[in-house]
Amino acid sequence: MNTRFHSPVLFAAVLAGTLVFTACGNSESSPAPGPGAGMPPTMVGVILTSIESAPLVSELPGRTTPFMVAELRPQVTGIVQQRLFTEGSTVKAGETLYQIDPSTYKAAYDSAAANKARADANLYNARLRAERYAELVGIEAVSKQANDDANAALKQAEADVAAARAALDKARIDLDFTRVKSPISGRIGRSSVTPGALVTANQPAALATVQQLDPIYVDLTQSSADLQRMRRDVASGKISLVDESIPVQLILEDGTQYEESGTLAFSEVTVDPGTGSVTLRASFPNPDGTLLPGMYVRARMVQGQTEQAVMLPHAALTHDPRGHAIVMMVNTEGVVEARIVQTRGVQGDKWIVTDGLAAGEKVIVEGLQKARPGQPVQAQVVGAAQGAAPAAAPSAPPKN
């Protein structure tokens, strides 16, 4: 009875121990997979940077201003008889635009001319007498006092002629001023007076304004800080200046490019205390009158040349909340790194980076939304900056 009772119990115990031993052995040899185990690093596309020369293009806001402006004001007082132009038309230099009643000035001129003729006659008589007395005093036919009086009368007559000539010139100028002429060629605006209006000499209100619009000026504003930075870079040799004749391209209000190319005329020598900027003036041909005074435009011009630039596509560069330009790099360890760089404008579809990058570095241009600083990634070269060496093979995933 004891043998029958213990045998089944012993068998069950041995079986249970065997199962537990087997389960433990399997657990130690094949551990459960942890989270993320076996997943490859994120794939990103990079370009290889290269150092090259690039023009430094500045895009500045500005407004158009006339090349010359002339405000027409009367030089004499009188009634306007005629307005001899069409408002908004083109006038030429010397063209008569208004006719002021000349009757009183014509009479004054005739009177001055008569006085001049009388003075000339008196001078002729005084000269004959002086010459005759000069001969007679030599033979003592007249006294020296009479001769002196004749010479004095001659000088008085000469002075009278000079005064009469000046009065005649003044009368002629006043008569000529009754015709108000355009001092320059250009386009004339609206008239502030009509025929029958009384105008006065040198009145503050202009009769009309003539503006020369071909060529036309564009006044641009540039930050004084940018100008100082460029001067420092030029002094240190980072930037070389272009020729004195700097071409300027104009972008109109609707975004189209103006057909004609202009040149930089001069740079202001003072800084506006209100805006902290300086004024640059460019001159543009305007044969068709496309540019009108007061238009808001943007101008692009090459202000220098740098030999230490890295060209990056727009997709490679972002800005942080503080406005710093940021690029995402893949360092030598295959880890994403954020780096602050300095830019100096754009050329075509590329940023011009002047500081923060060296040749041969890997800048992420694809997969930026998946790349985080400190994250290991697998870099795949998808392109290169202009002039870069041929793309290298993609880097191997980093080892854990």
Secondary structure, DSSP 4 states (H G I P E B T S, - for coil): -HHHHHHHHHHHHHHHHHHHHHHHHHHHHSPPPPTTTTPPPEEEEEEE---EEEEEEEEEEEEEEEEEEEEE--SS-EEEEEE-S-TT-EE-TT-EEEEE--HHHHHHHHHHHHHHHHHHHHHHHHHHHHHHHHHHGGGTSS-HHHHHHHHHHHHHHHHHHHHHHHHHHHHHHHHHHTEEE-SS-EEE---S--TT-EE-TT-SS-SEEEEEEEEEEEEEEEEHHHHHHHHHHHHHTSEE---SS-EEEEE-TTSPBPSS-EEEEEE-SS-BTTTTEEEEEEEE--TT----TT-EEEEEEEEEEEEEEEEEEGGGEEE-TT--EEEEEE-TTSBEEEEEEEEEEEETTEEEEEES--TT-EEEEE-TTT--TT-BEEEEEEEE-TTPPPPPPPPPPPP-
